[in-house]
């Protein structure tokens, strides 16, 4: 399940072509990119303070996030058509999935530096978390997906349980530690300019081509930001 989710979250967002924007002056583009960066920073800070993806997401997302809710996670459009889930359930699944992954990532990236792969060892998983993972049918088979509304609810509940435990086992000041900061810098440096720029729209997030999508790389948090009205809003996040 962990490998499957990570692959889908990455694949669903990573293969949109980057473009150079010529319609606006360099200063206008730079200002919009700075505004997008400030929104991303506020999102990360909100998550740091609350340790809850749902709180940050609701504060900074687009007014209609339904495309993003469907784009991320373990379910395909075919699954949605078959299961006929409500929009509320789809949103709950999205938030639960992202909460689980970000909290797990924050813990792991706060405990050891990853800039030397030969020296990096993943920290032991707390026993309480291991027990839930071993008990869940969704984590025992990477191909196992929910087959009913009830099973979707079961998966959401499992993610919520794991998120609560990851909060419990986070080191104090996790997102402010020297290890965390070093790992965020390493992730940004490794991706470099291939993961920065502006898109002409995004089919993934149902953003039309005439609208610009601004890429903001903050390491573990990787943003797609759109101007909506007079504000910059988060269209979605990528995990890789």
N, C-alpha and C positions, 0 to 999 in steps of 0.2 A: 504493500500500500504506500509506504513512504517513497519508494523509488518510482512507483507509478504516478503519484501525485506530483512529485518534483518534475518528472519528465513532461507531464501535461501542462503544468504551470509555466514551464520554460517554453515548450514548443508553441503554445497558443499565442505567445506574445513576441517571440524572438525573431520572426522571419518577415517582418514588415520592412520594406526598403526605406532607407534614410534619404533625405533630399536636402538640397541647398535652396534656401528661400531667397528669391531675387526681387520679389514684388515690393518689399518694404526696404527702407533705408537701413544700413547697418546699425545705426543708433536705435531705431525703432525695434528691430529684431532683438538687439542686446537687452533693451529695457524689458521686453516681454519675457525673455529668457530669465532675467533677474527676478521678475515678479513670480515666474513659475518656480524658481529656486526658493524664494521666500515661503511660498505655500508648502513646498516639500519639506522645508525645515520646520515649519509649524506643525505639519502632520507628524513628523518624527518626534518632535518635542511632546505633542499630545499623547502619542503612544508611550513615550518614556514615562510620562507622569501617570498615566492611567493603566498601562500594560493591558490595554484593551483595543484591539483593532477596530471593533465596531464603533467605539466612541470617536476615534479619529476619522474613520471612513464616513460616518454620517455628517461630520463637521465640514469635510472638505470635498466630498464627491460631487459629481455632476447631479443636476436635478433629476435626471432619469438614468439610473445606473444599471438598468435591467440587462443591457448587453454584456456589461462586465460581469455581472453575477452569473451569467450563463457561460461566459468564455473561460472562466477559471474553474479548476477542480477536476473531479474524476468523471463527470457525466458529459456525454456528447449530446448534440441536438437530437439524435435518435432516441437517446435515453429520456430526454425531456418530453419528446412526443409520446413515448410509450407510458411514462409515469404520470404525465399530466399534473405536475406539481404546481401548487399555487406560487405566485410571485413572492409571497412572504416566506414560504419554505425554501425557495431557491436562494433568497437573500440570506436566510439563516444558515444555509449550507455554505455559502460563500464566506460569510463572516467567520463561521466556526473553522473552516478550512484555513483561512488566512491567519486567524488567531493562533491556531495550533502551530503553523509553520513559523510565524515570526517569533513566537515565544520560545520555540525549540531552537531557532537560529540564534536568538539573543543569548540564550544560556550557553550554547556551544561556542559562540564567538566571543564570549566574555571570559572563558576559562583558559584558552590556549591560543597562541598566535599561529596563524596559518601561512606566514610568509616563507617558512622553510618546510616544505612538504615532507622532507625526510625526517624531520624532528617532530612533526605534528601527530598527535595521537588523540583520537576522539575521546572525550571524557566518558567515563562509565555512566550508563543510564541509571537513574535512581530506581530502586526496586519497585516502588509504587507504580511508576510509569511502565516498567517492564511487565508488571502483572496485568495491567489493562491491555497492553499491546498483545500479550500472549493469549489473553482471553477473547479478544475481538476477532471475529471471523474475517473482517475486512483487512486486518494486518497480517493474516496468515497466508493470504493468497493475493499476489499483486494484481491478478486479473479479476478479483471478486469485486463486483459493484452492486449497489443497492438495486433490488428488483421490485420494490414496492414503496409506497409512501411511508409505511411503517419502518422499513429498513433504512430509508433516508433519515427518519427521525432517530433511529438507533445510531447511525453514523454521526449525526450532529451531536448527540449526547456523548458519544465516545470522544469526539474532538473537544467538546466542552470540558469533559473530565480531565483530559490530558493538558488542556490549556491551564486549568486551575492548578494542576500539579507542577507544571513548568514555572508558573508564577511562584509557587511555594519554594522551588529549588533554585531560583535565580540568585546568583551572588549579589550581595549588597552593592548598590550603585553600578549595576551591570553595564548600563549604556553610557556610563561616564568614566569607565576604567581605562587605564592605559592600554590594556590588551584589546578592548573593544575598539578604541580609536585607531590603533595600529591595524587591526583587521579591516576596518572600514576603508582606510587609506589604501591598503593592499588591494582590496576588491576593485576600487575605483581605478587605481593605477593599472591593474591587470587588464581591465576592459578597455581603458583608453578612449580614443576618439571614435572607435567603432560603435560605442554605446553612448553617443552624445549627438545632439542635433535636433532637427525639426522634421516632422512628417507632414505630408499633405493628406490630412484625414487619416482615418483608421477604420477598416471594416470590422476589426475585432470589437471596438467600442462603439460602433455605429456612428462614428464621426464623419460627416461628409467631406469630400476631397477639398472643398473650398476653405475648410477650417484647418488651422494649424494645430498640431499636437507637439508640445514642447517636451523634450526628453530631459529628465533630471536624474542624475546618478548620485545616490547617497549610500553606496555600498550595498548593504543588505536591503535597503529600501530603494527601489528603482521605479521612478515615476513617469507616467504619461499625463501631461497637464494640458488642459484646454481652456481658452478664454470663453466664459459664458456670461453674457451681459457685460458688466464692468469688472467682473472678478475672474481670477484664475481658479479653476477647479480641477480636482484629480479625476481623470477619466479611468485610470486603472493603475495597477502596479504589477511589475514582473518579478519573478523569483527564478534565479538560475544558480 
